[in-house]
Amino acid sequence: MRKLLIVALLLVAGIAEGSAQEHIDALMQRELRSPSGKRDVVLRSAVKRDPDTREIVKRVTELYVKDDKTLIQEFISAFIDDCATADTWSCNDTSGKSTDYLLVWQNPMRIYSLKRYDDAINVNIQVIYRQEESTNPKTE
């Protein structure tokens, strides 16, 4: 019985960790799958791989939205909803003109940021699967 309880708790913890940033990711996936040509939306994505193993070291996705109040509000709401699951987060609202959100999860390191301006947002997502070793030689 005790082993069953431990397994159940581990499964619940795994599910909670896997869905930590579910609102933001769902919106981002929706925009990646079916971007609308009617809006001013720019998507960029980059992947950095280990040159030896070809494993993904880091993934960066950026979304810029202008003049789409509905989509902008959806992303702001998603960031607010996902704050509860972030390991650390911050929000800086400067008198309604601009807002900066920063949400961070550990293991793997996930850094989500949203910058809102008057009529636009910039969402940046970085997933770091493995810390890179510095290639700079040490100076003594």
C-alpha positions as CSV (number, residue, x, y, z in Angstrom):
1,M,0.0,0.0,0.0
2,R,2.8,2.4,0.9
3,K,4.6,1.7,-2.5
4,L,1.4,2.4,-4.3
5,L,0.9,5.7,-2.5
6,I,4.5,6.7,-3.4
7,V,4.1,5.8,-7.1
8,A,0.8,7.8,-7.2
9,L,2.5,10.8,-5.6
10,L,5.3,10.6,-8.2
11,L,2.9,10.4,-11.0
12,V,1.0,13.4,-9.8
13,A,4.2,15.4,-9.4
14,G,5.3,14.4,-12.9
15,I,2.0,15.5,-14.3
16,A,2.1,18.8,-12.4
17,E,5.7,19.5,-13.6
18,G,4.8,18.6,-17.2
19,S,1.9,21.0,-17.3
20,A,3.6,23.8,-15.4
21,Q,3.3,26.4,-18.2
22,E,0.3,24.8,-20.0
23,H,-1.6,28.1,-20.7
24,I,1.3,29.9,-22.4
25,D,2.5,26.8,-24.3
26,A,-1.1,26.1,-25.6
27,L,-1.3,29.6,-27.0
28,M,2.1,29.4,-28.5
29,Q,1.4,26.0,-30.1
30,R,-1.9,27.4,-31.5
31,E,-0.1,30.3,-33.1
32,L,2.7,28.0,-34.4
33,R,0.2,25.6,-36.0
34,S,-2.1,28.1,-37.6
35,P,-0.9,31.7,-37.7
36,S,-3.4,34.1,-39.2
37,G,-2.4,36.2,-42.1
38,K,-4.8,38.9,-41.0
39,R,-2.7,39.9,-38.0
40,D,0.7,41.5,-37.5
41,V,2.3,38.4,-35.9
42,V,5.9,37.5,-36.2
43,L,7.2,34.1,-35.0
44,R,10.9,33.1,-34.8
45,S,12.4,29.9,-33.4
46,A,15.9,28.7,-33.1
47,V,17.5,25.5,-31.7
48,K,21.1,25.1,-30.5
49,R,22.5,21.6,-30.7
50,D,25.6,20.0,-29.2
51,P,28.0,19.6,-32.2
52,D,29.2,16.2,-31.1
53,T,26.0,14.5,-30.0
54,R,23.4,16.6,-32.0
55,E,21.3,16.7,-28.8
56,I,19.3,19.9,-28.3
57,V,21.0,22.1,-25.8
58,K,18.7,25.1,-26.0
59,R,15.5,26.1,-27.8
60,V,14.3,29.7,-28.2
61,T,11.0,30.8,-29.5
62,E,9.9,34.4,-29.9
63,L,6.5,35.8,-30.8
64,Y,5.7,39.4,-31.6
65,V,2.0,40.6,-31.9
66,K,0.8,44.0,-32.8
67,D,-2.7,45.5,-33.0
68,D,-4.5,42.3,-32.0
69,K,-6.1,43.1,-28.6
70,T,-7.7,39.7,-28.3
71,L,-4.5,37.7,-28.7
72,I,-2.5,40.2,-26.6
73,Q,-5.0,39.8,-23.8
74,E,-5.0,36.0,-24.2
75,F,-1.2,35.9,-23.7
76,I,-1.3,38.3,-20.7
77,S,-4.0,36.1,-19.1
78,A,-2.0,32.9,-19.8
79,F,1.1,34.5,-18.0
80,I,-1.1,35.4,-15.1
81,D,-2.6,31.9,-14.9
82,D,0.8,30.2,-15.1
83,C,2.4,32.4,-12.4
84,A,1.0,29.9,-9.8
85,T,3.1,27.0,-11.2
86,A,6.4,29.0,-11.8
87,D,9.3,28.4,-9.4
88,T,9.9,32.2,-9.5
89,W,8.1,35.0,-11.2
90,S,8.0,38.8,-11.4
91,C,5.6,41.4,-12.8
92,N,6.6,45.0,-13.4
93,D,3.7,47.2,-14.4
94,T,4.6,50.8,-15.2
95,S,1.3,52.8,-14.8
96,G,-0.6,50.8,-17.4
97,K,1.7,51.8,-20.3
98,S,3.9,48.7,-20.3
99,T,4.1,45.5,-18.4
100,D,6.9,43.0,-18.1
101,Y,6.3,39.4,-16.9
102,L,9.1,36.9,-16.2
103,L,8.3,33.3,-15.2
104,V,11.1,30.7,-14.5
105,W,10.8,27.0,-14.0
106,Q,13.7,24.7,-13.1
107,N,14.7,21.3,-14.4
108,P,14.8,21.8,-17.3
109,M,15.3,25.5,-17.0
110,R,12.5,27.3,-18.7
111,I,12.4,31.1,-18.9
112,Y,9.2,32.8,-20.2
113,S,9.0,36.5,-20.6
114,L,6.3,38.8,-21.9
115,K,6.8,42.5,-22.6
116,R,3.6,44.5,-23.3
117,Y,3.7,47.9,-24.9
118,D,0.7,50.1,-25.8
119,D,-0.5,48.0,-28.7
120,A,2.0,45.1,-28.9
121,I,3.6,42.3,-27.0
122,N,6.8,40.4,-27.3
123,V,6.8,36.8,-25.9
124,N,10.2,35.1,-25.5
125,I,10.5,31.4,-24.4
126,Q,13.9,29.8,-23.6
127,V,14.2,26.1,-22.7
128,I,17.7,25.2,-21.6
129,Y,18.1,21.4,-21.6
130,R,21.7,21.4,-20.6
131,Q,24.0,24.1,-19.4
132,E,26.8,24.9,-21.8
133,E,30.4,24.8,-20.6
134,S,32.3,28.0,-21.1
135,T,34.7,27.9,-24.0
136,N,36.6,30.8,-22.7
137,P,40.0,29.9,-21.3
138,K,40.5,30.7,-17.6
139,T,42.7,33.6,-16.9
140,E,44.8,33.7,-13.7
